[in-house]
Amino acid sequence: MFRALSLRRSTQAFLQQQRCPSNPPSHPHFQSLLTLQHLNPNPNPNFLRPFCSSPSSSSTSDAEIRKYLGYFALLLGCGVATYYSFPFPENAKHKKAELFRYAPLPEDLHTVSNWSGTHEVHTRVFLQPENLEELEKIVKEANDKKQKIRPVGSGLSPNGIGLQRAGMVNLALMDRVLEVDKEKKTVRVQAGIRVQQLVDGIKEDGLTLQNFASIREQQIGGIIQSETRDIDHQLYDVRCKIERLIREKCMKEPCMLRIDICAVTFRMEVGAHKQVEDSGERSGGSSTNDSGTGGISTIDSRADGSSTRYSRLDGSSTGDSRADVYVAMVWCCIKVGAHGTGARLPPIDEQVISMKLVTPAKGTIELSKEKDPELFYLARCGLGGLGVVAEVTIQCVERHELVEHTAVSDIKEIKKNHKKLLAENKHVKYLWIPYTDTVVVVRCNPISKWKGPPKFKPKYGKDEALQHVRDLYQESLEKYSQLTARLVIYRVEETTTKSSENIEPDINELSFTELRDKLLALDPLNKEFVVKVNQAEAEFWRKSEGYRVGWSDEILGFDCGGQQWVSETCFPAGTLAKPSMKDIEFLEELKQLIQREEIPAPAPIEQRWTARSKSLMSPASSSVEDHIFSWVGIIMYLPTMDARQRKEITEEFFHYRHVTQTQLWDEYSAYEHWAKIEVPKDKDELASLQARLRKRFPVDAYNKARRELDPNKILSNRVLEKLFPLSETN
């Protein structure tokens, strides 16, 4: 093409030279042009456009017209291509286009997000087996086709460690208690069962778990694979529970279901089970399974007493989609949680005494400390990269009551009593309040130790403890009145067609964590304002001192607040007989660092302890039996849905995390929680992280097991492949 253009220009130059004689041109194609002239001495003047120093105005006008016609044709072609590229569903192809409106997503495209909304993927492959045989078939077929099926759980990991755009498998429907042995105090369960489900299922047998993680909505398979936290997609977990109940209870005639999910009661009027044809009855971008569902008409109660939401799941006249209902449930569920701690108690994975693992290369294998102990201790905290955990046998303890004692202390008292607090309490944790001297000490012990419930009358009631925070909120609203007015106007314009559930709730009905979220939403990155909020929190804890008695699964609960960024590290703290006090030094340096860098760090900084774990990939892994480890979590809340504000908070959090990492991690041999590690974008930082992980964990042994059990890497995702790259020599 370029040779043709060059020849054309040379021809034009030659013809011009003939009309306007001058020095012979010294062009590389001159001999070719002479030959052309010899063959056709009288070239057609219309064949080539004259190219002389004085072109006619008509030729210039024609060129301009041709140019703009070309531009118009290009623009028209781009518009047509763009129009037909939008993912319209079948029943919308011939509808009139609406300007500035996004087309709906395809019905088979699932949006999968972690709870805090910090990581999200879209996938067309989201598989949910109902039994072991289906799971084995899914894994085998995926391995044959080299199709990715990353295992995901309940949607709680801050870094989205379970997300994979190419495909995922979720065990929400494999949630049965299979066997209870009262004598051995063991229980065998399917890995998709949630912690709260399990606890409720075995309490009639007089059993419970030895310890709990921070939130009890994890699936058991995820809680051990990511080390005390779960991996992703609570939305599908809740949705599938509802759909299965409909299939079981409402096959022939309408019925009323009362469903208790995550301590929230939902009453649903369900129509008879029926097939839903693909004829436009489905709403929005949500999808159903092939069997369809009947119409779920109402959700009429919530744990926090907020307004009722009515919605139909069959896409009928209310206009709401299934997704709206599922999301409402998920938000309620997340409010229930428990932080596990206790220097004598190991992490959750240590409670697992055997497991059934479905692997791509070797099928289903059973692992325990008797059967292949090396692989058992590696796979027990395997990050979902060695196989899909299908069944788990857990060592339980007798169900028992606890007395919780909450008291406010300071650094001086903590240093004096720290060793005693670790040694004498079954569960203990500290809540440090940045920019104050306050340290909240929460300890829990069996009621037998107290010889009955303690006789203690609190000085302040719930309303009195919250009044200081409410007053600060009212004062802050006045101070930020102009900003609040703009936000309200924006929200009114944005949500004029929405229901009354978005009406601002009564301030007296809000819990402390809800009040804190609303306060921080006003000015989350203003250090002086955050300090005031922290001081109000310290006052709240001072007025909340006292005792609480209840069953262990009820007492070991902690309201973590709303959506958030979290970085949690684990580091050695000596032994139970001889604590190193490094854990207290870490917090002293951290608080000094926050003040020096003027970081708008909200409260609390949570500190807890566990015994060592034998799981090789656990951050608390140790071969020394009486080693203890401290876990410290820093936090920044995401109390707003404004994209720009969330981005600013995210940037500030990663600055907070970075200075903590550079100043403290190496000094204290601190390693980040697997569910909190964010893969660096910078190549040098990534290489440094990979080298650091190799110093702490048996990466070569882990990668060797990955190659043997999952040679096609169908269980991997970006996080695993970046942290543990597989080379030919592994």
Long-range contacts (C-beta under 8 A, 24 or more apart in sequence): 7-32, 8-48, 11-36, 11-48, 12-48, 12-49, 12-51, 13-51, 15-43, 15-48, 15-50, 15-51, 16-50, 16-51, 16-52, 19-50, 19-52, 20-52, 20-53, 89-280, 91-279, 91-280, 104-284, 104-285, 105-285, 106-285, 107-278, 107-282, 107-285, 107-286, 107-287, 108-287, 109-285, 110-236, 110-287, 111-285, 112-152, 112-163, 112-168, 112-232, 112-233, 112-235, 112-236, 113-155, 113-160, 113-232, 113-233, 113-235, 114-155, 114-156, 114-157, 114-158, 114-159, 114-160, 114-163, 114-232, 115-155, 115-156, 115-234, 115-330, 115-334, 115-563, 116-158, 116-563, 116-564, 116-565, 116-638, 117-563, 117-638, 118-158, 118-159, 118-160, 118-563, 118-565, 118-638, 118-650, 119-159, 119-160, 119-163, 120-160, 120-163, 121-160, 121-163, 121-164, 121-165, 122-165, 123-164, 123-165, 123-166, 123-167, 123-168, 124-167, 125-149, 125-166, 125-167, 125-168, 126-167, 126-168, 126-169, 126-170, 126-236, 127-167, 127-168, 127-169, 127-170, 128-169, 128-170, 128-171, 128-172, 128-173, 128-236, 128-240, 129-169, 129-171, 129-173, 129-174, 130-173, 130-174, 131-174, 132-174, 132-356, 132-358, 132-364, 132-390, 132-391, 135-169, 135-171, 135-174, 135-358, 135-388, 135-390, 136-358, 136-363, 136-364, 138-169, 139-169, 139-358, 139-359, 139-360, 139-388, 139-714, 140-360, 140-363, 142-167, 142-360, 142-714, 143-360, 143-361, 143-710, 143-712, 143-714, 146-712, 146-714, 147-714, 148-713, 148-714, 148-715, 148-716, 148-717, 149-714, 149-715, 150-384, 150-715, 150-716, 150-717, 151-221, 151-222, 151-225, 151-231, 151-384, 151-388, 151-389, 151-715, 152-222, 152-231, 152-232, 152-233, 153-192, 153-218, 153-219, 153-221, 153-222, 153-223, 153-230, 153-231, 153-232, 153-233, 153-237, 154-194, 154-217, 154-218, 154-219, 154-222, 154-230, 154-231, 154-232, 154-233, 154-234, 154-237, 155-230, 155-231, 155-232, 155-233, 155-234, 155-235, 155-237, 155-330, 156-215, 156-217, 156-218, 156-222, 156-229, 156-230, 156-231, 156-232, 156-234, 156-334, 156-675, 157-222, 157-226, 157-229, 157-230, 157-231, 157-232, 157-675, 157-676, 158-564, 158-565, 158-566, 158-675, 158-676, 159-675, 159-676, 159-677, 159-678, 159-679, 159-719, 160-232, 160-719, 161-226, 161-231, 161-232, 161-383, 161-384, 161-674, 161-675, 161-677, 161-717, 161-719, 162-222, 162-226, 162-231, 162-232, 162-233, 162-384, 162-717, 163-232, 163-717, 164-716, 164-717, 164-718, 168-233, 169-388, 170-233, 170-236, 170-237, 171-219, 171-221, 171-388, 171-390, 172-219, 172-236, 172-237, 172-240, 172-241, 173-240, 173-244, 174-390, 175-219, 175-241, 177-201, 177-202, 178-391, 180-205, 180-207, 182-206, 182-207, 185-395, 185-396, 185-397, 185-398, 186-353, 186-393, 186-394, 186-395, 186-396, 187-393, 187-394, 187-396, 188-391, 188-392, 188-393, 188-394, 189-220, 189-391, 189-392, 189-394, 190-390, 190-391, 191-219, 191-220, 191-221, 191-388, 191-389, 191-390, 191-391, 191-392, 192-219, 192-220, 192-221, 192-237, 193-219, 193-220, 194-218, 194-219, 194-220, 194-237, 195-219, 195-220, 195-223, 196-262, 196-263, 196-336, 196-553, 198-394, 199-553, 202-396, 203-399, 203-551, 203-553, 206-398, 206-399, 207-396, 207-397, 207-398, 207-399, 208-396, 208-397, 208-398, 208-399, 208-400, 208-551, 208-552, 208-553, 209-348, 209-351, 209-394, 209-396, 209-397, 209-553, 210-345, 210-351, 210-395, 210-396, 210-397, 211-340, 211-341, 211-342, 211-345, 211-346, 211-347, 211-348, 211-351, 211-427, 211-556, 211-610, 212-338, 212-339, 212-340, 212-348, 212-553, 212-556, 213-338, 213-339, 213-340, 213-348, 214-337, 214-338, 214-339, 214-340, 214-558, 214-560, 215-334, 215-336, 215-337, 215-338, 215-560, 216-336, 216-337, 216-338, 216-553, 216-557, 217-262, 217-333, 217-334, 217-336, 217-337, 220-389, 220-392, 220-394, 221-388, 221-389, 221-390, 221-392, 222-384, 223-348, 224-348, 224-349, 224-352, 224-355, 224-380, 224-381, 224-389, 224-392, 225-381, 225-382, 225-383, 225-384, 225-389, 226-381, 226-383, 226-384, 226-674, 226-675, 227-347, 227-348, 227-349, 227-381, 227-615, 227-617, 227-618, 227-619, 227-620, 227-673, 227-674, 227-675, 228-340, 228-347, 228-348, 228-349, 228-673, 229-673, 229-674, 229-675, 230-675, 231-384, 231-675, 234-330, 234-333, 234-334, 235-323, 235-326, 235-327, 235-330, 238-326, 238-329, 238-330, 238-333, 239-322, 239-326, 242-268, 242-293, 242-296, 243-288, 243-289, 243-291, 243-293, 246-270, 246-273, 246-293, 246-294, 246-296, 247-273, 247-291, 250-294, 254-294, 261-329, 261-332, 261-333, 262-329, 262-332, 262-333, 262-334, 262-335, 262-336, 263-303, 263-336, 264-301, 264-302, 264-303, 264-329, 264-332, 264-333, 265-301, 266-299, 266-300, 266-301, 266-329, 267-298, 267-299, 267-300, 267-301, 268-296, 268-297, 268-298, 268-299, 269-296, 269-297, 269-298, 270-294, 270-295, 270-296, 270-297, 271-295, 271-297, 271-314, 276-314, 281-314, 281-315, 282-315, 283-315, 283-319, 283-320, 283-321, 283-322, 284-321, 284-322, 284-323, 285-321, 285-323, 286-321, 286-322, 286-323, 288-322, 296-325, 299-325, 299-328, 299-329, 302-332, 303-332, 303-335, 304-332, 304-335, 304-509, 304-511, 304-514, 305-509, 306-501, 306-505, 307-499, 307-500, 307-501, 307-503, 308-501, 309-499, 309-501, 310-499, 335-559, 336-557, 337-557, 337-558, 337-559, 337-560, 338-553, 338-556, 338-557, 338-558, 339-429, 339-556, 339-558, 339-606, 339-608, 340-427, 340-556, 340-608, 340-610, 341-427, 341-428, 341-429, 341-608, 341-609, 341-610, 341-631, 342-425, 342-426, 342-427, 342-428, 342-609, 342-610, 342-611, 343-422, 343-423, 343-428, 343-576, 343-609, 343-610, 343-611, 343-628, 344-426, 344-576, 344-611, 345-426, 345-427, 345-610, 345-611, 346-610, 346-611, 346-612, 346-613, 346-620, 347-610, 347-613, 347-615, 347-618, 347-620, 349-380, 349-381, 349-613, 349-615, 349-618, 350-611, 350-613, 350-614, 350-615, 351-394, 351-395, 351-396, 352-380, 352-392, 352-393, 352-394, 352-395, 353-393, 353-394, 353-395, 354-392, 354-393, 355-379, 355-380, 355-389, 355-391, 355-392, 355-393, 356-389, 356-390, 356-391, 356-392, 357-386, 357-387, 357-388, 357-389, 357-390, 358-387, 358-388, 358-389, 358-390, 359-386, 359-387, 359-388, 359-709, 359-710, 360-387, 360-709, 360-710, 360-711, 360-712, 360-714, 360-715, 361-708, 361-709, 361-710, 361-711, 362-708, 362-709, 364-390, 368-393, 375-705, 377-614, 377-615, 377-616, 378-615, 378-616, 378-617, 378-698, 378-701, 378-702, 378-705, 379-705, 380-615, 381-613, 381-615, 381-616, 381-617, 381-618, 381-674, 382-617, 382-702, 382-705, 383-617, 383-674, 383-720, 384-715, 384-720, 385-702, 385-706, 385-710, 385-715, 385-716, 385-720, 385-724, 386-705, 386-706, 386-709, 386-710, 386-715, 387-709, 387-710, 387-715, 388-715, 399-551, 399-552, 400-446, 400-447, 400-551, 400-552, 401-446, 401-447, 401-549, 401-550, 401-551, 401-552, 401-555, 402-426, 402-427, 402-444, 402-445, 402-446, 402-447, 402-549, 402-550, 402-551, 402-552, 402-555, 402-556, 403-444, 403-445, 403-446, 403-447, 403-449, 403-450, 403-453, 403-454, 403-547, 403-548, 403-549, 403-555, 404-442, 404-443, 404-444, 404-547, 404-548, 404-549, 404-550, 404-555, 405-442, 405-443, 405-444, 405-454, 405-546, 405-547, 406-440, 406-441, 406-442, 406-541, 406-544, 406-545, 406-546, 406-547, 406-548, 407-440, 407-441, 407-545, 408-438, 408-439, 408-440, 408-441, 408-538, 408-541, 408-542, 408-545, 409-438, 409-439, 409-440, 409-441, 410-437, 410-438, 410-439, 411-437, 411-439, 411-584, 411-588, 413-439, 414-439, 414-441, 414-584, 415-581, 415-584, 418-579, 418-581, 418-583, 418-584, 419-579, 422-576, 422-579, 422-609, 422-628, 423-576, 427-556, 428-608, 428-609, 429-606, 429-607, 429-608, 429-609, 430-587, 430-606, 430-607, 430-608, 431-541, 431-603, 431-604, 431-605, 431-606, 431-607, 432-587, 432-591, 432-603, 432-604, 432-605, 432-606, 432-607, 433-534, 433-537, 433-538, 433-541, 433-603, 433-604, 433-605, 434-534, 434-591, 434-594, 434-601, 434-602, 434-603, 434-605, 435-530, 435-531, 435-534, 435-535, 435-594, 435-595, 435-601, 436-534, 436-535, 436-538, 438-538, 438-541, 438-542, 440-541, 440-604, 444-552, 444-555, 444-556, 447-549, 453-547, 453-549, 454-547, 454-549, 456-546, 456-547, 458-545, 458-546, 459-543, 459-545, 460-543, 460-544, 463-508, 464-543, 465-512, 465-540, 465-543, 465-544, 466-512, 466-515, 466-540, 468-536, 468-539, 468-540, 468-543, 469-512, 469-515, 469-516, 469-519, 469-536, 469-537, 469-539, 469-540, 470-507, 470-508, 470-515, 472-519, 472-532, 472-533, 472-536, 473-507, 473-515, 473-518, 473-519, 474-507, 476-519, 476-522, 476-523, 476-529, 477-522, 480-522, 480-523, 483-522, 484-522, 511-559, 512-537, 512-540, 512-559, 513-559, 513-560, 513-561, 513-562, 514-562, 516-561, 516-602, 516-637, 517-561, 517-562, 517-637, 517-639, 518-639, 520-602, 520-637, 520-639, 521-639, 521-640, 524-600, 524-602, 524-636, 524-637, 524-639, 524-640, 524-645, 524-649, 525-600, 525-648, 525-649, 525-652, 526-600, 527-598, 527-599, 527-600, 529-600, 530-600, 530-601, 530-602, 533-602, 533-603, 534-602, 534-603, 537-603, 537-604, 538-603, 561-637, 562-637, 562-638, 562-639, 563-637, 563-638, 563-639, 564-635, 564-636, 564-637, 564-638, 565-635, 565-636, 565-637, 565-638, 565-649, 565-650, 565-653, 565-654, 566-633, 566-634, 566-635, 566-676, 567-633, 567-634, 567-653, 567-656, 567-657, 567-660, 567-672, 567-673, 567-676, 568-631, 568-632, 568-633, 568-634, 568-672, 568-673, 568-676, 569-619, 569-631, 569-632, 569-633, 569-665, 569-670, 569-671, 569-672, 569-673, 570-619, 570-620, 570-629, 570-630, 570-631, 570-670, 570-671, 570-672, 570-673, 571-629, 571-630, 571-632, 571-668, 571-669, 571-670, 571-671, 572-622, 572-627, 572-628, 572-629, 572-630, 572-669, 573-609, 573-628, 573-629, 573-630, 574-627, 574-628, 575-624, 575-626, 575-627, 575-628, 576-611, 576-626, 576-628, 577-626, 579-628, 582-630, 582-668, 583-607, 583-609, 583-630, 583-632, 585-668, 586-630, 586-632, 586-664, 586-668, 586-670, 587-632, 589-663, 589-664, 590-632, 590-634, 590-660, 590-664, 593-659, 593-660, 593-663, 593-664, 594-656, 597-655, 597-656, 597-659, 599-652, 599-655, 599-656, 599-659, 600-652, 601-634, 601-636, 601-656, 602-635, 602-636, 602-637, 604-635, 605-632, 605-633, 605-634, 605-635, 606-632, 606-633, 606-635, 607-631, 607-632, 607-633, 616-697, 616-698, 616-701, 616-702, 617-674, 617-697, 617-698, 617-702, 619-671, 619-672, 619-673, 619-674, 621-697, 631-673, 632-670, 634-660, 654-678, 669-696, 671-696, 677-719, 677-723, 679-718, 679-719, 679-722, 679-723, 686-722, 689-723, 690-723, 690-724, 690-725, 693-723, 693-724, 699-724, 700-730, 703-730, 704-730
